[in-house]
Amino acid sequence: MKKYEKMEGKTIEVTLNDAPVIKKNNTVVLFLEKSEDDPLGSDLYAAVGDYQGKFIVESDDYMEPQSLEIKSKHGNSDFTMEEIEAEVKSSR
C-alpha cells in the first residue's frame, strides 16, 4: 500500500490514443451532444466521438485536434478556422 500513498493528493492524467489533456487555461472548441445514458438525471454532455469532438485553439488561425490521427482534407493535423466553420455548416 505504500506506493499508493505517494500518489495521494496528486493529479493523474489519463489519455486515450495519445490525445493531449485539455488544461485549465487552454482555449478549446468542443462539439458536444447530450448523453442518453445520464445516470445522474441531470444535463450531461459529452464530446462527439470522444476525442474527435475536442480541438485546442493554437492561434487565431488554427486549431489542433486532440488526436493526431485526425487529419484535415488537406492531410495536415492543424485545422484552419475556415475548415472547421465549413464542416460545421455542411453538417446542418
Backbone as CSV, one residue per row, in Angstrom:
resi,resn,N_x,N_y,N_z,CA_x,CA_y,CA_z,C_x,C_y,C_z
1,MET,0.812,-1.208,0.000,0.000,0.000,0.000,0.853,1.268,0.000
2,LYS,2.100,1.207,0.358,2.928,2.402,0.452,3.051,3.131,-0.887
3,LYS,3.146,2.406,-2.016,3.304,3.081,-3.298,2.071,3.903,-3.656
4,TYR,0.891,3.542,-3.186,-0.315,4.308,-3.450,-0.391,5.552,-2.584
5,GLU,0.178,5.519,-1.425,0.185,6.684,-0.550,0.949,7.844,-1.182
6,LYS,1.970,7.552,-1.980,2.750,8.602,-2.643,1.920,9.344,-3.679
7,MET,0.865,8.742,-4.221,0.031,9.355,-5.242,-1.071,10.225,-4.648
8,GLU,-1.358,10.061,-3.380,-2.450,10.792,-2.758,-2.246,12.301,-2.895
9,GLY,-3.286,12.988,-3.362,-3.226,14.441,-3.499,-2.617,14.918,-4.807
10,LYS,-2.157,14.002,-5.658,-1.552,14.374,-6.931,-2.565,14.212,-8.059
11,THR,-2.383,14.987,-9.102,-3.248,14.899,-10.268,-2.742,13.815,-11.205
12,ILE,-3.649,12.984,-11.666,-3.310,11.923,-12.601,-4.043,12.210,-13.906
13,GLU,-3.310,12.151,-15.015,-3.914,12.376,-16.317,-4.021,11.045,-17.047
14,VAL,-5.205,10.761,-17.561,-5.444,9.547,-18.323,-5.733,9.966,-19.754
15,THR,-4.998,9.397,-20.716,-5.201,9.769,-22.112,-5.644,8.567,-22.926
16,LEU,-6.251,8.861,-24.056,-6.692,7.833,-24.983,-6.074,8.131,-26.333
17,ASN,-5.410,7.165,-26.923,-4.779,7.321,-28.237,-3.837,8.521,-28.292
18,ASP,-3.085,8.733,-27.237,-2.126,9.834,-27.147,-2.755,11.216,-27.294
19,ALA,-4.051,11.342,-27.045,-4.714,12.645,-27.120,-4.237,13.514,-25.963
20,PRO,-3.838,14.778,-26.237,-3.393,15.640,-25.146,-4.559,15.972,-24.211
21,VAL,-4.252,16.181,-22.972,-5.256,16.524,-21.971,-5.526,18.021,-22.050
22,ILE,-6.804,18.389,-22.042,-7.151,19.809,-22.030,-6.806,20.365,-20.654
23,LYS,-6.008,21.410,-20.661,-5.558,22.023,-19.417,-6.460,23.196,-19.036
24,LYS,-6.353,23.635,-17.807,-7.204,24.672,-17.249,-7.208,25.951,-18.084
25,ASN,-6.088,26.412,-18.578,-6.022,27.681,-19.298,-6.040,27.536,-20.817
26,ASN,-6.306,26.332,-21.342,-6.420,26.144,-22.792,-7.710,26.778,-23.294
27,THR,-7.647,27.323,-24.504,-8.849,27.741,-25.210,-9.205,26.592,-26.135
28,VAL,-10.437,26.119,-26.052,-10.836,24.940,-26.815,-12.165,25.177,-27.528
29,VAL,-12.385,24.381,-28.554,-13.678,24.301,-29.218,-14.153,22.873,-29.015
30,LEU,-15.346,22.734,-28.453,-15.892,21.408,-28.180,-17.180,21.212,-28.965
31,PHE,-17.310,20.055,-29.574,-18.549,19.662,-30.226,-19.199,18.648,-29.299
32,LEU,-20.325,19.040,-28.704,-20.943,18.238,-27.656,-22.302,17.694,-28.087
33,GLU,-22.671,16.580,-27.467,-24.014,16.043,-27.638,-24.515,15.608,-26.266
34,LYS,-25.832,15.731,-26.084,-26.422,15.351,-24.808,-26.345,13.839,-24.643
35,SER,-25.903,13.413,-23.485,-25.763,11.988,-23.205,-27.126,11.363,-22.972
36,GLU,-27.361,10.244,-23.644,-28.607,9.499,-23.452,-28.539,8.651,-22.186
37,ASP,-27.321,8.289,-21.784,-27.116,7.464,-20.586,-26.641,8.341,-19.451
38,ASP,-27.549,9.139,-18.913,-27.198,10.075,-17.846,-27.673,9.511,-16.510
39,PRO,-26.775,8.822,-15.784,-27.190,8.176,-14.530,-27.566,9.164,-13.427
40,LEU,-27.140,10.404,-13.550,-27.425,11.386,-12.510,-28.747,12.117,-12.731
41,GLY,-29.337,11.943,-13.920,-30.608,12.593,-14.195,-30.476,14.090,-14.432
42,SER,-29.283,14.545,-14.728,-29.084,15.972,-14.991,-28.683,16.145,-16.449
43,ASP,-28.369,17.356,-16.842,-27.940,17.611,-18.213,-26.460,17.281,-18.351
44,LEU,-26.163,16.112,-18.860,-24.795,15.657,-19.042,-24.477,15.653,-20.533
45,TYR,-23.375,16.304,-20.898,-22.952,16.367,-22.288,-21.568,15.751,-22.415
46,ALA,-21.313,15.137,-23.575,-20.009,14.532,-23.851,-19.567,14.974,-25.236
47,ALA,-18.260,14.997,-25.445,-17.720,15.371,-26.748,-18.137,14.343,-27.789
48,VAL,-18.523,14.822,-28.954,-18.916,13.948,-30.053,-17.722,13.070,-30.422
49,GLY,-17.939,11.769,-30.440,-16.861,10.845,-30.786,-15.706,10.872,-29.808
50,ASP,-15.967,11.268,-28.566,-14.961,11.424,-27.514,-13.892,12.412,-27.930
51,TYR,-12.687,11.983,-28.280,-11.625,12.930,-28.579,-11.795,13.605,-29.942
52,GLN,-12.636,13.058,-30.843,-12.828,13.683,-32.152,-13.536,15.028,-32.038
53,GLY,-14.287,15.245,-30.984,-15.035,16.485,-30.813,-14.321,17.543,-29.992
54,LYS,-13.013,17.381,-29.783,-12.239,18.323,-28.965,-11.095,18.906,-29.781
55,PHE,-11.033,20.231,-29.836,-9.972,20.928,-30.554,-9.365,21.988,-29.650
56,ILE,-8.042,22.056,-29.615,-7.340,23.072,-28.844,-6.998,24.222,-29.783
57,VAL,-7.389,25.433,-29.410,-7.107,26.603,-30.239,-5.639,26.966,-30.061
58,GLU,-4.887,26.877,-31.151,-3.453,27.159,-31.118,-3.163,28.634,-31.385
59,SER,-3.984,29.252,-32.233,-3.816,30.669,-32.578,-5.145,31.167,-33.124
60,ASP,-5.173,32.410,-33.602,-6.394,32.941,-34.193,-6.744,32.252,-35.497
61,ASP,-5.791,31.526,-36.076,-5.995,30.914,-37.380,-6.106,29.398,-37.368
62,TYR,-5.586,28.741,-36.339,-5.509,27.279,-36.351,-6.010,26.645,-35.060
63,MET,-6.587,25.443,-35.232,-6.970,24.603,-34.103,-6.338,23.241,-34.321
64,GLU,-5.953,22.600,-33.231,-5.351,21.277,-33.305,-6.301,20.268,-32.689
65,PRO,-6.614,19.180,-33.418,-7.485,18.157,-32.837,-6.790,17.461,-31.684
66,GLN,-7.576,16.849,-30.820,-6.984,16.161,-29.675,-6.267,14.887,-30.064
67,SER,-6.474,14.408,-31.256,-5.762,13.218,-31.711,-5.060,13.526,-33.021
68,LEU,-3.791,13.181,-33.102,-3.058,13.395,-34.343,-3.493,12.424,-35.426
69,GLU,-4.373,11.464,-35.078,-4.936,10.563,-36.073,-5.950,11.284,-36.962
70,ILE,-6.477,12.403,-36.480,-7.467,13.164,-37.239,-6.726,14.109,-38.171
71,LYS,-7.036,14.027,-39.445,-6.380,14.865,-40.449,-7.425,15.688,-41.181
72,SER,-7.029,16.889,-41.600,-7.922,17.707,-42.410,-7.986,17.129,-43.818
73,LYS,-8.849,17.680,-44.657,-8.961,17.202,-46.040,-7.657,17.390,-46.802
74,HIS,-6.798,18.284,-46.306,-5.515,18.548,-46.951,-4.395,17.680,-46.387
75,GLY,-4.739,16.803,-45.430,-3.760,15.875,-44.884,-2.931,16.415,-43.730
76,ASN,-3.204,17.645,-43.288,-2.434,18.190,-42.163,-3.192,17.984,-40.852
77,SER,-2.464,18.082,-39.730,-3.088,17.851,-38.432,-3.619,19.125,-37.793
78,ASP,-3.273,20.288,-38.322,-3.866,21.538,-37.855,-5.003,21.913,-38.789
79,PHE,-6.098,22.357,-38.219,-7.247,22.769,-38.996,-7.359,24.288,-38.953
80,THR,-7.631,24.903,-40.099,-7.880,26.345,-40.095,-9.287,26.568,-39.566
81,MET,-9.527,27.760,-39.063,-10.858,28.104,-38.582,-11.868,28.001,-39.736
82,GLU,-11.435,28.332,-40.943,-12.319,28.249,-42.109,-12.729,26.802,-42.390
83,GLU,-11.785,25.852,-42.243,-12.099,24.442,-42.450,-13.143,23.959,-41.440
84,ILE,-12.960,24.331,-40.191,-13.899,23.920,-39.147,-15.270,24.534,-39.410
85,GLU,-15.295,25.828,-39.720,-16.561,26.517,-39.985,-17.288,25.882,-41.173
86,ALA,-16.569,25.561,-42.244,-17.177,24.933,-43.407,-17.748,23.551,-43.059
87,GLU,-17.029,22.776,-42.258,-17.519,21.452,-41.855,-18.776,21.560,-41.022
88,VAL,-18.819,22.530,-40.103,-19.993,22.707,-39.259,-21.192,23.111,-40.121
89,LYS,-20.993,24.050,-41.026,-22.089,24.489,-41.885,-22.586,23.381,-42.797
90,SER,-21.686,22.532,-43.279,-22.097,21.462,-44.179,-22.833,20.334,-43.460
91,SER,-22.704,20.252,-42.160,-23.342,19.166,-41.417,-24.755,19.516,-40.944
92,ARG,-25.184,20.723,-41.163,-26.527,21.143,-40.721,-27.614,20.538,-41.538
